[in-house]
Amino acid sequence: MSETERVARAAEPLSKLLRTLTPDQLTAPTPCAEFDVRALLNHLLFWGPSLIGAARKESVGPAAAAESDVDLTAGDWPAALDTQLADLATAWRDPEAWQGSTHMGGPTELPAALVGGMVVGELIVHGWDLAHALGTTADWDDDLLRYAFEETTATADQGRAMGIYGPEIPIAADAPLLDRILGLTGRDPAGR
């Protein structure tokens, strides 16, 4: 699998889910206690510019509005987020996006490949969150999930220390890769 296609492949199932989303589903709960569907979409729209900027080696803060203020009532939210996902995939298709160091919405320099791995993991985990909230599934190929599992394993302790992930949920070593990724981030694959 080419690293330049990882973000696009992680975003594709999420993009498909957006095309099926209806306004009445915005209040559906997600496995993330602090997010309903609207808040999850706000979160993605809010951080998208920083993740795109990271690929371009630009220090871009999150969206100008407060995360809770992104307006999803106007009816253009699926298109706005789908466009943002396409822009994100395009930005990370550049081989230079994965080289050197970059910033992710703040002053701290991080290895670009690490940030790319975090972007892939974020798209997969939040794609699963959305699918679960909508009562459906999202599928990623095993190569991408293997990569995301390795990246999430390498950064899970840091993510928990930063409050990004909840406490790890033990998952059997022979469980599907997606379940193991979810467990590392503090999500119960059964959605409990």
N, C-alpha and C positions, 0 to 999 in steps of 0.2 A: 504494500500500500504506500503510495506516495504521500509524504507529509503535507504536500501542498493541497491535497484534496481532503484532508482530515476534517477540517471545519465544515466544508460543504457537505460532507457525508453525515456529520453529526447534526447539522441544521435541517437536512431534508425531511426527516420524520416530523420534526416540530413544525416546519412550514406546511406540511400536509395537514396537520391537526388544525392549524390556524384557518385553513380554508373551509373547515367543517364547523367552526365555532359560531354559535349564535349569541346574540346579546343576552338572552335569558340564562345563558350558562356562566356569565361573568361572576355571579355570586356563589358558584359551586365551590365547596371547600377543596383544598389540595392537601396532599400529605404533609406539606409544610404548615405547621400550626399558625404561623403569622400571615399566610397568604391564602386568599381565595383566588379564583382565576383572574379577576381584575388586578389584584395586587401582584400576582405572578407576572402578568403581561406588563404591568407598570415597571416591575423590577427589570425585566428584559429590555424594555424601551429605554429605561433610565441608564443602564450600564452599557448598552450597545455602542454609543459613541466612543467610550473609553477603550472597548475591546477592538474596535475598528482602528482607532488611533494607535493602539499598541502594535498592530500589524504594520502600520506605516511608520513606526518609530517616532510618533508624535505624542506628546504628553497632552492628552485630551481629558478633561474632567468629565464626569457624568453629565447627562442631559441637563440643560439649564434649569428646568423645573425641578422642584422637589420630587423625590420618587413617588410619593403619594399623590402628587398633583397632575400626573400625566393623565390627560383626559381621554378616556376610552368610550365616552358616550356619544361622540359625534358620528360614529359609524365607519370611520376610516381606519380604525385601529388594526384590523387584520392586515390591511394593505400596508400600513406604516411599518408594522413589525415584520411582515414578509419582505418588504423592501430592505429593511435594516438587516435581516438575516442574509439576504442576497449580497448586500454590500460587505457584510462581515466575511462571507465565504470568498468573495472576490479579493478582499484585502489579504486574507491568509493564503490565497493561491500563489502569491508572489514568493518565490523561494527565499528572498531576502528577509521576509517577515519572520522566518524561523531562525535567522542567523543573528549573532551578537546579543545585545541587550536592548531592553525597551522599558517603557513605563506603562502601568495599568491604572490610569486615573489618579496618580499621585506622584510624588517626587522620587520614590524608591525605584532604583534600577533593578530589573530582574532579567535572568536569561530569557531570551525571546522564545526558545523552545519550551521552557517551563510555562510561560504565559500561554503559548499555543495549546499546550496540554490542558491547562486550566480551562481555556475556552471550550475545548472539545468536551471535557467533563461537565462543564456548566450546561452546555446544550443538551447533552444526554440526560443528565439528572433532571433538569427542568422540563425537558421533553416528556420524561416519564411522569413527572408531577402533573403536567397538563393532561396527558393521556389518562392517568388514573382519575383525575378530577372529572373527566368527561366519560368515564366508564368504558374506555377502549384501550387499545395497546398501541405502542410505537415500537418499531423494530429497527435495530442497527445490526450491521454485519459483525461476525465474530472477530475479524481482524481489527476493526475499529474498537470494539468492546475490549479486546485484549490490551490494546494500546491505552485506552482510557482507564482500565483497571490498574495497569502499571503506573500510570501518571497519578492516579488518585491515591494509590498505595503510598507513593513517594511523598505526597503532600498532605495526607489526611491529618496527621498530628498537628501540622501547622494550621490547617483549616479549622480544626477543633479549637486550638489555642486562640485563634482570631474570632471565634464565635460563628464562623461560616457554616460549620458542620456541627451536628449534634453528637452526642455520645455514640460510639460505634455500636452497631447491633451485630452480634456474632452471627455469621452465616457460614454454613458448611463449605469446606474447601472444594467440594465437588459440585456445588450449586452453580447455576448459570452465571456467567460473568456479569450480566446486568444486576442480578440480585446481590452479588458480592460488591459491586460498585455502590449500590444503594446502601448496603449495610455500612460500608466505610464512611458514608456521608451522614449516617444517623437515621436513615430511612428504613422502614420495615417493608421489604418487597411485597408483603401481603397487604400493605396499606393500613395496618392497624395503628 
